[in-house]
Amino acid sequence: MQKSKLDYRWVIAAVCFLIIFTALGFCSSTKALFLKPVTDKLEISRSLFSITDSIRHVTNAVLSLFFGNLVMKFGTKKLACAGLLCLCTAMTIYSFASHIGVFYIGGFFLGIGMSWTGTSMVGYVIGKWFKENRGTVMGAILAANGLGGAVSAQLVSPIIHSGAEGFRNAYRVIALCVFIIFIIALVLFKDQPKGFVDNGEKPSAKKKHPKRAQVWTGIDYKEVRTKPYFWLLLICIFVGGAATNTISSVSSAHFGDVGLDTAFIATALSLHSLALTVSKIAAGFCYDKIGLRFTSLTIYLIGVVSMFMLALVGPTSYGLASAFQILISFALPINTIMLPLYAADMFGEKSYVKIMGMFVAVCTAGYAVGTPFTNLIFDLTGTYRNVSIVYGVVLLVVATVFQIILTKTNKIKAEIISREQAE
């Protein structure tokens, strides 16, 4: 009998899953748990401490602009492994930091690590190894963020609250977990499948793609950047990232501020992470089956509702707080899985890598601005309620503008595909 040959793309998918599990799940999703304990212990204002996140996001954004060039020069394996080492370095620096400047250095390394292990990397790798059901596969891999967040919340929360220096030990545990995944990636990761031709275009799949998730040639980047709607789309991505990511990151601190107990906050964060797991798989599946328009509109509207819900959370609102954590999880895919799908669906394969890098960079820049701005409002007013309401209104406007842009890009896409089929 002939032995079945291992399809190595599933090994690559598993390694990507583990990278996201630790990089986003452990190093990023847990940041809300550290905000209050670290600032209280070191007597640092939240707005000043949040600049750590801004440094991380600015670094990530700048590197994302050059992601295409870097990955072409060094390959995915070297970048991913270097990114994991940078994450490990960042967590180690945080564990020893006593001065805000040291946290800023850690934020710089965290930004490098995230840019080479996050959405851009997964989007590029999946584009190489998987030609069918790209949205579903990408959603399943990025769902590791939610699982990692759920596990890490239960793992590090007791360590953080074990004593005055508990947060330092928690950072060290995260660093160790990241280093283990680095060893796995070093052994198993491969740059590209056998026979892959890296000429800027994706080989056509044998199986016909569904119309709603159609792979198409696309528009040259030089032409794309002359379109006003492209720059308007970048603004939408910036604002969407600033609103949803920031509100999610301060939610645990807000729950503590209004009087909800720490045990519930950790459980609610785990609930959020588990819901995030489902949301990314659902977003990818939804895109493959029913298209970008309905999927994006649903995600944006869920984000709007969640913003208003957070503003209503009070000292006894355990049910409302839990509902918020679930809903915000289903809004966050606009900052992760949807960015590569926007690039591929709206602008095609020809300029996919460059546009995806720009989308990730702009979204990350939104994080960099939104986090300190939101915490500055907290320092001035003592609450996150008002800014949450403002974000809800702004996100509703963004959802409307995005649908108008999508109508325009769909028209151009249909014209190009029709012309190519006629030829």
C-alpha positions as CSV (number, residue, x, y, z in Angstrom):
1,M,0.0,0.0,0.0
2,Q,1.2,3.5,-0.8
3,K,1.8,5.7,2.3
4,S,-0.1,8.9,2.4
5,K,2.2,11.9,2.1
6,L,2.1,14.6,4.7
7,D,0.6,17.8,3.4
8,Y,3.1,20.2,4.9
9,R,0.9,23.2,4.5
10,W,-1.0,22.0,7.6
11,V,2.3,21.9,9.5
12,I,2.8,25.5,8.5
13,A,-0.7,26.3,9.6
14,A,-0.1,24.7,13.0
15,V,3.1,26.7,13.5
16,C,1.4,29.9,12.5
17,F,-1.4,29.0,15.0
18,L,1.2,28.6,17.8
19,I,2.9,31.8,16.9
20,I,-0.4,33.8,17.0
21,F,-1.3,31.9,20.2
22,T,1.7,33.3,22.1
23,A,2.4,36.5,20.2
24,L,-1.1,38.0,20.2
25,G,-2.6,35.8,22.9
26,F,0.1,36.1,25.6
27,C,2.0,39.3,24.7
28,S,-0.9,41.5,23.6
29,S,-4.2,40.2,24.9
30,T,-3.0,40.3,28.5
31,K,-2.0,44.0,28.5
32,A,-5.3,45.0,30.1
33,L,-4.5,42.9,33.1
34,F,-1.2,44.7,33.7
35,L,-2.4,48.3,33.3
36,K,-3.8,48.9,36.8
37,P,-1.4,46.8,38.8
38,V,1.7,48.2,37.1
39,T,0.6,51.9,37.3
40,D,-0.5,51.5,40.9
41,K,2.7,49.8,42.0
42,L,5.1,52.2,40.2
43,E,2.8,55.3,40.7
44,I,2.7,56.1,37.0
45,S,-0.2,57.8,35.3
46,R,-2.1,55.7,32.9
47,S,-1.6,58.2,30.0
48,L,2.1,58.2,30.6
49,F,2.3,54.4,30.8
50,S,0.1,54.0,27.7
51,I,2.9,55.7,25.7
52,T,4.5,52.2,25.9
53,D,1.7,51.0,23.7
54,S,2.2,54.0,21.4
55,I,5.8,53.2,20.9
56,R,5.0,49.6,20.2
57,H,2.3,50.5,17.6
58,V,4.4,53.2,15.9
59,T,7.3,50.7,15.6
60,N,4.9,48.1,14.2
61,A,3.3,50.6,11.8
62,V,6.7,51.7,10.4
63,L,7.9,48.2,9.9
64,S,4.6,47.1,8.3
65,L,5.2,49.7,5.6
66,F,8.4,47.8,4.7
67,F,7.0,44.3,5.3
68,G,7.0,43.4,1.6
69,N,10.6,44.4,1.1
70,L,11.8,42.7,4.3
71,V,10.0,39.4,3.6
72,M,11.3,39.3,0.1
73,K,14.9,39.8,1.3
74,F,15.0,37.6,4.4
75,G,12.1,35.2,4.0
76,T,9.2,34.4,6.4
77,K,11.1,32.0,8.6
78,K,13.9,34.4,9.6
79,L,11.5,37.3,10.2
80,A,9.1,35.2,12.2
81,C,11.9,33.7,14.4
82,A,13.4,37.1,14.9
83,G,10.0,38.5,15.8
84,L,9.6,35.8,18.5
85,L,13.0,36.6,20.0
86,C,12.0,40.3,20.1
87,L,8.8,39.5,21.9
88,C,10.8,37.4,24.4
89,T,13.2,40.3,24.9
90,A,10.3,42.8,25.4
91,M,8.6,40.6,28.1
92,T,12.0,40.2,29.9
93,I,12.6,43.9,29.9
94,Y,9.1,44.6,31.3
95,S,9.8,42.1,34.1
96,F,12.8,44.1,35.3
97,A,11.5,47.7,34.6
98,S,11.1,50.1,37.4
99,H,11.3,53.3,35.4
100,I,8.9,54.4,32.6
101,G,11.8,54.8,30.2
102,V,12.6,51.1,30.5
103,F,9.0,50.2,29.6
104,Y,9.4,52.4,26.5
105,I,12.4,50.3,25.4
106,G,10.4,47.2,25.9
107,G,7.6,48.7,23.8
108,F,10.0,49.2,21.0
109,F,11.0,45.5,21.0
110,L,7.4,44.5,21.3
111,G,6.5,46.5,18.2
112,I,9.2,44.8,16.2
113,G,8.1,41.4,17.4
114,M,4.4,42.1,16.6
115,S,5.2,43.3,13.1
116,W,6.9,40.1,12.2
117,T,4.6,37.6,13.9
118,G,1.1,39.1,13.5
119,T,-1.5,39.7,10.8
120,S,0.9,40.7,8.0
121,M,3.0,37.6,8.4
122,V,0.0,35.2,8.6
123,G,-1.7,36.9,5.7
124,Y,1.4,36.5,3.5
125,V,2.2,32.9,4.6
126,I,-1.4,31.8,4.0
127,G,-1.4,33.5,0.6
128,K,1.6,31.3,-0.3
129,W,0.4,28.0,1.1
130,F,-3.4,28.1,0.7
131,K,-5.2,29.1,-2.5
132,E,-8.7,28.0,-1.6
133,N,-10.9,29.0,1.4
134,R,-8.2,31.6,2.3
135,G,-10.6,33.5,4.6
136,T,-11.6,30.4,6.6
137,V,-8.0,29.2,7.1
138,M,-6.8,32.6,8.0
139,G,-9.7,33.1,10.5
140,A,-8.9,29.7,12.1
141,I,-5.2,30.6,12.6
142,L,-5.9,34.1,13.8
143,A,-8.4,32.7,16.2
144,A,-5.4,31.4,18.2
145,N,-5.3,34.9,19.5
146,G,-8.5,34.3,21.4
147,L,-7.5,30.9,22.7
148,G,-4.1,32.3,23.8
149,G,-5.8,35.2,25.5
150,A,-8.1,32.9,27.4
151,V,-5.3,30.6,28.6
152,S,-3.0,33.5,29.4
153,A,-5.6,35.4,31.4
154,Q,-6.1,32.4,33.7
155,L,-2.4,31.7,33.9
156,V,-1.0,35.2,34.5
157,S,-3.8,36.9,36.5
158,P,-3.2,34.9,39.7
159,I,0.5,35.5,39.3
160,I,0.0,39.3,38.8
161,H,-2.1,39.5,42.0
162,S,0.1,37.1,44.1
163,G,2.0,40.1,45.5
164,A,3.4,43.5,45.0
165,E,6.0,42.2,42.5
166,G,3.6,39.6,40.9
167,F,3.5,41.4,37.6
168,R,7.2,40.9,37.1
169,N,6.9,37.1,37.5
170,A,4.0,37.1,35.1
171,Y,6.0,38.8,32.4
172,R,8.8,36.2,32.9
173,V,6.3,33.4,32.5
174,I,5.1,34.9,29.2
175,A,8.8,35.3,28.0
176,L,9.4,31.6,28.7
177,C,6.3,30.6,26.7
178,V,7.4,32.7,23.7
179,F,10.9,31.2,23.8
180,I,9.4,27.6,23.6
181,I,7.4,28.6,20.5
182,F,10.6,30.1,19.0
183,I,12.3,26.7,19.2
184,I,9.3,25.0,17.5
185,A,9.2,27.6,14.7
186,L,13.0,27.3,14.2
187,V,12.7,23.6,13.6
188,L,9.4,23.3,11.6
189,F,8.8,26.5,9.7
190,K,9.5,26.7,6.0
191,D,9.5,29.7,3.8
192,Q,7.3,28.5,0.9
193,P,5.8,25.4,-0.7
194,K,7.8,23.4,-3.3
195,G,7.4,24.8,-6.7
196,F,6.2,28.2,-5.5
197,V,7.2,31.0,-7.9
198,D,7.5,34.3,-6.0
199,N,6.9,36.7,-8.9
200,G,4.4,38.9,-7.2
201,E,1.4,36.9,-8.4
202,K,-0.3,34.0,-6.9
203,P,-0.6,30.8,-9.0
204,S,-4.2,30.1,-10.1
205,A,-6.0,27.4,-8.1
206,K,-7.3,24.3,-9.8
207,K,-10.6,24.7,-8.2
208,K,-12.9,27.6,-9.2
209,H,-13.2,30.2,-6.5
210,P,-16.6,31.3,-5.2
211,K,-17.6,34.6,-6.7
212,R,-17.9,36.3,-3.4
213,A,-14.3,35.4,-2.4
214,Q,-12.9,35.7,-5.9
215,V,-9.2,35.8,-6.5
216,W,-8.5,38.4,-9.2
217,T,-5.5,40.0,-10.9
218,G,-6.1,43.4,-9.3
219,I,-4.8,46.9,-9.8
220,D,-1.1,48.0,-9.9
221,Y,-0.1,49.8,-6.7
222,K,1.1,52.9,-8.7
223,E,-2.5,53.3,-9.9
224,V,-4.1,52.4,-6.5
225,R,-2.3,55.2,-4.7
226,T,-3.8,57.8,-7.1
227,K,-7.3,56.9,-6.1
228,P,-9.0,59.2,-3.5
229,Y,-11.1,56.4,-2.2
230,F,-8.0,54.5,-1.3
231,W,-6.8,57.2,1.1
232,L,-10.4,57.6,2.5
233,L,-10.3,53.8,3.2
234,L,-7.0,54.3,5.1
235,I,-8.7,56.8,7.3
236,C,-11.5,54.4,8.0
237,I,-9.1,51.7,8.9
238,F,-7.1,54.1,11.2
239,V,-10.3,55.3,13.0
240,G,-11.7,51.7,13.3
241,G,-8.4,50.5,14.8
242,A,-8.2,53.4,17.2
243,A,-11.7,52.9,18.5
244,T,-12.2,49.2,18.8
245,N,-8.7,48.2,19.9
246,T,-8.4,51.0,22.5
247,I,-11.8,50.4,24.1
248,S,-11.0,46.7,24.3
249,S,-7.7,47.3,25.9
250,V,-9.1,49.6,28.6
251,S,-12.2,47.6,29.4
252,S,-10.7,45.6,32.2
253,A,-9.3,48.7,33.9
254,H,-12.8,50.3,33.5
255,F,-14.4,47.3,35.2
256,G,-12.0,47.7,38.1
257,D,-12.7,51.4,38.3
258,V,-16.5,51.0,38.6
259,G,-16.1,48.4,41.3
260,L,-16.3,44.9,39.7
261,D,-14.1,42.4,41.5
262,T,-10.8,41.1,40.1
263,A,-11.8,37.5,39.9
264,F,-14.7,38.4,37.6
265,I,-12.5,40.7,35.5
266,A,-10.1,37.8,34.8
267,T,-13.0,35.5,33.9
268,A,-14.6,38.2,31.7
269,L,-11.3,38.6,29.9
270,S,-11.1,34.8,29.3
271,L,-14.7,35.0,28.0
272,H,-13.6,37.8,25.7
273,S,-10.7,35.7,24.4
274,L,-12.9,32.7,23.8
275,A,-15.4,34.8,21.9
276,L,-12.5,36.3,19.9
277,T,-11.6,32.8,18.8
278,V,-15.1,32.2,17.5
279,S,-15.3,35.7,15.9
280,K,-12.2,35.3,13.7
281,I,-13.3,31.9,12.4
282,A,-16.8,33.3,11.8
283,A,-15.4,36.4,10.1
284,G,-13.3,34.2,7.7
285,F,-16.1,31.8,7.0
286,C,-18.6,34.6,6.5
287,Y,-16.3,36.3,4.0
288,D,-15.9,33.1,2.0
289,K,-19.6,32.4,1.9
290,I,-21.4,35.7,1.8
291,G,-18.8,38.3,0.8
292,L,-17.1,41.3,2.1
293,R,-20.0,43.8,2.2
294,F,-22.3,42.0,4.6
295,T,-19.4,40.7,6.8
296,S,-17.8,44.1,7.2
297,L,-21.1,45.9,7.9
298,T,-22.0,43.4,10.6
299,I,-18.7,43.7,12.3
300,Y,-18.8,47.5,12.3
301,L,-22.3,47.6,13.7
302,I,-21.4,45.2,16.5
303,G,-18.6,47.5,17.3
304,V,-21.0,50.5,17.6
305,V,-23.3,48.6,20.0
306,S,-20.4,47.4,22.2
307,M,-19.1,51.0,22.6
308,F,-22.5,52.1,24.0
309,M,-22.7,49.0,26.2
310,L,-19.3,49.7,27.9
311,A,-20.5,53.2,28.8
312,L,-23.5,51.7,30.7
313,V,-21.4,49.3,32.8
314,G,-21.7,50.0,36.6
315,P,-20.7,48.4,39.9
316,T,-23.3,45.6,39.7
317,S,-23.4,45.2,35.9
318,Y,-21.8,41.8,35.7
319,G,-24.2,40.6,32.9
320,L,-23.7,43.8,30.9
321,A,-19.9,43.6,31.3
322,S,-19.9,40.0,30.1
323,A,-22.1,40.8,27.1
324,F,-19.7,43.7,26.2
325,Q,-16.7,41.3,26.3
326,I,-18.5,39.0,23.9
327,L,-19.6,41.7,21.5
328,I,-16.3,43.6,21.3
329,S,-14.7,40.3,20.4
330,F,-16.9,40.2,17.3
331,A,-15.9,43.7,16.4
332,L,-12.1,43.2,16.6
333,P,-11.7,41.2,13.4
334,I,-11.8,44.5,11.5
335,N,-8.2,45.0,12.8
336,T,-6.9,41.6,12.1
337,I,-8.3,39.0,9.6
338,M,-10.3,41.6,7.6
339,L,-7.2,43.7,6.7
340,P,-5.6,41.0,4.3
341,L,-9.1,40.3,3.0
342,Y,-9.7,43.9,2.3
343,A,-6.4,44.1,0.3
344,A,-7.1,40.9,-1.7
345,D,-10.8,41.5,-2.4
346,M,-10.8,45.2,-3.0
347,F,-7.5,45.6,-4.8
348,G,-6.5,42.2,-6.0
349,E,-3.3,40.1,-6.1
350,K,-1.1,42.4,-8.1
351,S,-0.5,44.8,-5.2
352,Y,-1.6,42.6,-2.4
353,V,1.6,42.6,-0.2
354,K,2.2,46.3,-0.4
355,I,-1.4,47.3,0.3
356,M,-1.8,44.8,3.1
357,G,1.3,46.2,4.7
358,M,-0.2,49.7,4.5
359,F,-3.5,48.6,5.9
360,V,-1.7,47.0,8.9
361,A,0.5,50.0,9.4
362,V,-2.4,52.5,9.3
363,C,-4.5,50.3,11.7
364,T,-1.6,50.0,14.1
365,A,-1.0,53.8,13.9
366,G,-4.6,54.1,15.1
367,Y,-3.8,52.0,18.1
368,A,-0.8,54.3,18.8
369,V,-2.9,57.4,18.8
370,G,-6.0,56.0,20.3
371,T,-4.5,54.4,23.4
372,P,-2.8,57.5,24.9
373,F,-5.7,59.8,23.8
374,T,-8.2,57.6,25.6
375,N,-6.1,57.3,28.7
376,L,-5.5,61.1,28.7
377,I,-9.3,61.6,28.7
378,F,-9.4,59.2,31.7
379,D,-6.7,61.2,33.6
380,L,-8.7,64.4,32.9
381,T,-12.2,63.1,33.6
382,G,-11.7,59.9,35.8
383,T,-13.8,57.7,33.5
384,Y,-13.8,56.0,30.1
385,R,-17.6,56.4,29.6
386,N,-17.7,59.6,27.5
387,V,-14.9,58.6,25.2
388,S,-16.6,55.2,24.6
389,I,-19.8,57.0,23.5
390,V,-17.9,59.2,21.1
391,Y,-16.1,56.2,19.6
392,G,-19.5,54.6,19.0
393,V,-20.8,57.5,17.0
394,V,-17.5,57.8,15.0
395,L,-17.5,54.1,14.2
396,L,-21.1,54.4,12.9
397,V,-19.9,57.1,10.4
398,V,-16.9,54.9,9.4
399,A,-19.2,51.9,8.7
400,T,-21.3,54.1,6.4
401,V,-18.3,55.5,4.5
402,F,-16.8,52.0,4.1
403,Q,-19.9,50.7,2.4
404,I,-19.7,53.6,-0.1
405,I,-16.0,52.9,-0.8
406,L,-16.8,49.2,-1.3
407,T,-19.4,50.0,-3.9
408,K,-16.8,51.9,-5.9
409,T,-14.1,49.2,-5.6
410,N,-16.6,46.4,-6.5
411,K,-17.5,48.3,-9.7
412,I,-13.9,48.6,-10.7
413,K,-13.2,45.0,-9.9
414,A,-16.2,43.8,-12.0
415,E,-15.0,45.9,-14.9
416,I,-11.4,44.4,-14.8
417,I,-12.6,40.8,-14.4
418,S,-15.1,41.3,-17.3
419,R,-12.4,42.8,-19.5
420,E,-10.0,39.9,-18.8
421,Q,-12.6,37.3,-19.4
422,A,-13.4,38.9,-22.8
423,E,-9.8,38.7,-23.8
